Amino acid sequence: MSKDLPTSVRSAFFDSVDCFDQKADALFDPLRDNVVANQVFYSASALADHSILWFIIALTLYLVKPSWRKQSLVAAFILLAESGVVNVIVKTLFNRERPLHEGERPLPLRQPLTSSFPSGHATAATCAAILFQEVRFLKWPVRLAAALVITSRIHVKIHHASDVIAGIAFGWLFARASKKTVSRFFGV
């Protein structure tokens, strides 16, 4: 019987996660028929592919605000490292299938080849929100963009809600840990 306990506990845990994901997904169903919501969420999702949005912000900050050049390089380096760690290492440890999208998508969307868990978009968006929070004029716009990108992954049915939550947690931990280390290296 004790051999069955870990399996039953594990099964109960994954059943609970699946139930949570289904309920979260159902919350987005009414928005999936909304043209404006689709434009906003599909655009946010596409802009954040390969962290392009976050690299554009880092580059713009580098070019426009000379006093933040080192910080923008730190942010770009951390975002590059995050992408490698999440997509090459973390995602290969999991083999979670992505949500099933039935029918034709309302707008074009890149189909990732990696595991669904965790959401790399959520990880990168959370990293960006943390990395740019000290730039007063960027703090809230980046947080809003990060929130849009994160929720877009559920809306477009590329990730389960639990993938996104795990991505947020991993992004927060990664940004906090790496910011101190990389900042010391760059002398910031």
Residue, then its C-alpha position, 0 to 999 in steps of 0.5 A: m500500500s505504501k508504494d501506491l501512496p506516492t502514485s496516488v498523491r502524484s495523480a491527485f496533484f496533477d488532477s488538481v492542476d488539470c482542473f485548475d487549468q481547465k477553469a482558468d482556460a474557461l475564463f478566457d473563452p468569452l474573450r476568444d471571440n472578441v476581435v479587439a481582445n484577439q488583436v491585443f493578446y495575439s500582438a502581445s504574444a508575437l511581440a514577445d517571441h524570443s524576448i524581442l520586446w524586452f530586447i527592444i526596451a533594453l536597446t532603447l534604454y541604452l541609446v536614449k539614457p546614457s546613465w543607464r547603459k550598464q543597466s541595459l546591458v545587464a538586462a539584455f545579458i540576463l534576458l539572454a541567459e534566461s532564454g537559454v536556461v529556460n528553453v534549453i535546460v528547464k523545458t527539456l526536463f518536462n514534456r508537457e503538451r500544449p493546450l489543444h486549440e481547435g479550429e483556425r486561429p483568428l490571427p497568425l501565431r508562431q507555434p513553439l516546438t518546446s515543452s509547454f512547461p514553464s512558459g518562457h514568455a512568462t519567465a522573460a516578461t517577469c524578468a523584464a518587469i524586475l530588471f526595468q523596475e528601477v527606471r522610473f518612466l519604464k516601471w509601469p509601462v513594462r509591468l503592463a506589457a509584461a501582464l499582457v504578454i503573460t495573460s496572452r499565452i493563456h488567451v491564445k492557448i499556447h500555455h496552460a495557466s499553471d505553465v504561466i504561473a510556473g514561468i512567473a515564479f521561475g522568472w522572479l527567482f531567476a531575475r532576483a538571483s542573476k541581477k545581483t551576480v551579473s550587476r557585480f560583474f558589470g560593476v553596476 
